[in-house]
Amino acid sequence: MTSAPASIATDATPLESEVAKRADFGQVRYAQSWEDPENLRGAIRPDGDSRVLSIAAAGDNSFALLVQGAGRVVSVDMSPAQCALVELKRAAILTLSHEELLRFLGATEGSDRLALYMRVRPELPIDARDWWDSQPQLVAKGVIHVGKLENMFRIFRTRVHPALHGRRTTRAAFEPRTRLGREEFWHERWNNVRWQLLIRMFFSERVIAKLGRDKSFFEHVQIDVSKHYSQRAYHAFVELDPSTNPFLQYILFGRYLDLEHGHPYLAPQHFETLRDRLADGALEVVCAEMEGYLGTCEPGSFTGYNLSDIFEWMSDDLHERVYRAIARTSAPGGTLAYWNNLVPRSAPTSLLASGAVTTDRELAVRLHDADRSFLYRDFHVDTVVDPEAAR
Ligand SMILES: C[S@@+](CC[C@H](N)C(=O)[O-])C[C@H]1O[C@@H](n2cnc3c(N)ncnc32)[C@H](O)[C@@H]1O
């Protein structure tokens, strides 16, 4: 895990994160990726020549990009805890057998996680080793369960959802059905009055800010949050197919039902490829604010970007400046892929008007409609046509 040098951004005032000062990034917030790697595959279309800058979060999508064929991935996060998590997953993939990896991470049951940690530990960089040495209780739980967001889903699953549906109905929701069958199931068995009320209460801005995210992450949000998530639940249960949705399965069962079709880094069929790519050094983890890191990058450094939904934690002004700084580090034709969770953020109009950047709404809408990480309001796929013109 490397730390980026101080910003040398070309704007008059150096770019700095706004949210870094307002929220605590010393804890694991996201132990898993809550963004569908299939969106990245469809947007970035990684191949051996791809050099991708990817927001790290839990690391899952940086690993997915390697599995999908990207030549090189730089995984950036301003949270030391998230960086330590990515390093732990990387070290575990490099050290353990696939079966042990699943047990160690918590994807399957296990009681020997601390013993497995002692085997993984020598493979960790010193910062990450110090971090995990001080958190044995998190290692023992299985680290894919220990994020603040996963904890909110656990509370929902164990304390709220049992009052809404019994086990049989919950299991039945994940049986394969046609679109019409899912619509009937939703109306007849799922969308009862208790569900409608409690979803609105639990997935509200106030509760999510306290239990799952942070108050500051809602600073630029202007929509009715609980209404948004109620509508997205309909999308997940009816428009999408729950029987093949790892994100929905985790929320309601606390585990993945089908590892082969979920996160690529956990899938048995990708294990050896991923381990070889990591052993070749195809992943670099950088613990830094994106804002500062960009100033250290040469023009043409990257051909693709997984930007998660970082823009919505920024003011309009900072979003535009960071977007421009990203575009300047792109190779001509580079792709920016990013989600909007609750805040609309897209390519700055000035860049679209000058032709420096184009946006592919048709592709983005298609990917958004199929996005198994159904919580988001939108997805964007932009192309940097002329990086020089982004100045
Ligand atoms: C943007 S968050 C999104 C998570 C989830 N979709 C949500 O909205 O709550 C994903 C990761 O991005 C990191 N992150 C956010 N803004 C960043 C920035 N400006 N530079 C580096 N990392 C950043 C966070 O620490 C986190 O691990």
The ligand as an SDF file (V2000), in Angstrom:
LIG
                    3D

 27 29  0  0  0  0  0  0  0  0999 V2000
  -17.7750    6.6610   -2.7760 C   0  0  0  0  0  0  0  0  0  0  0  0
  -17.9250    5.3950   -1.5080 S   0  0  0  0  0  0  0  0  0  0  0  0
  -19.4820    4.7490   -2.0530 C   0  0  0  0  0  0  0  0  0  0  0  0
  -20.1280    3.7710   -1.2380 C   0  0  0  0  0  0  0  0  0  0  0  0
  -21.6320    3.6770   -1.3990 C   0  0  0  0  0  0  0  0  0  0  0  0
  -21.9910    3.5600   -2.7750 N   0  0  0  0  0  0  0  0  0  0  0  0
  -22.3120    4.8810   -0.7830 C   0  0  0  0  0  0  0  0  0  0  0  0
  -22.7420    5.7400   -1.5360 O   0  0  0  0  0  0  0  0  0  0  0  0
  -22.4300    4.9400    0.4370 O   0  0  0  0  0  0  0  0  0  0  0  0
  -16.7670    4.2110   -1.9680 C   0  0  0  0  0  0  0  0  0  0  0  0
  -15.3660    4.4720   -1.4830 C   0  0  0  0  0  0  0  0  0  0  0  0
  -14.8790    5.6750   -2.0280 O   0  0  0  0  0  0  0  0  0  0  0  0
  -13.9720    6.2480   -1.1150 C   0  0  0  0  0  0  0  0  0  0  0  0
  -13.8870    7.6580   -1.4950 N   0  0  0  0  0  0  0  0  0  0  0  0
  -14.8990    8.5460   -1.5420 C   0  0  0  0  0  0  0  0  0  0  0  0
  -14.4700    9.7250   -1.9960 N   0  0  0  0  0  0  0  0  0  0  0  0
  -13.1420    9.5820   -2.2440 C   0  0  0  0  0  0  0  0  0  0  0  0
  -12.1340   10.4500   -2.7220 C   0  0  0  0  0  0  0  0  0  0  0  0
  -12.4200   11.6820   -3.0280 N   0  0  0  0  0  0  0  0  0  0  0  0
  -10.8750    9.9800   -2.8430 N   0  0  0  0  0  0  0  0  0  0  0  0
  -10.5850    8.6950   -2.5040 C   0  0  0  0  0  0  0  0  0  0  0  0
  -11.5030    7.8350   -2.0390 N   0  0  0  0  0  0  0  0  0  0  0  0
  -12.7650    8.2600   -1.9080 C   0  0  0  0  0  0  0  0  0  0  0  0
  -14.5870    5.9770    0.2270 C   0  0  0  0  0  0  0  0  0  0  0  0
  -13.6230    5.9850    1.2700 O   0  0  0  0  0  0  0  0  0  0  0  0
  -15.1960    4.6030    0.0190 C   0  0  0  0  0  0  0  0  0  0  0  0
  -14.3440    3.5870    0.4640 O   0  0  0  0  0  0  0  0  0  0  0  0
  1  2  1  0
  2  3  1  0
  2 10  1  0
  3  4  1  0
  4  5  1  0
  5  6  1  0
  5  7  1  0
  7  8  2  0
  7  9  1  0
 10 11  1  0
 11 12  1  0
 11 26  1  0
 12 13  1  0
 13 14  1  0
 13 24  1  0
 14 15  1  0
 14 23  1  0
 15 16  2  0
 16 17  1  0
 17 18  1  0
 17 23  2  0
 18 19  1  0
 18 20  2  0
 20 21  1  0
 21 22  2  0
 22 23  1  0
 24 25  1  0
 24 26  1  0
 26 27  1  0
M  CHG  2   2   1   9  -1
M  END
$$$$
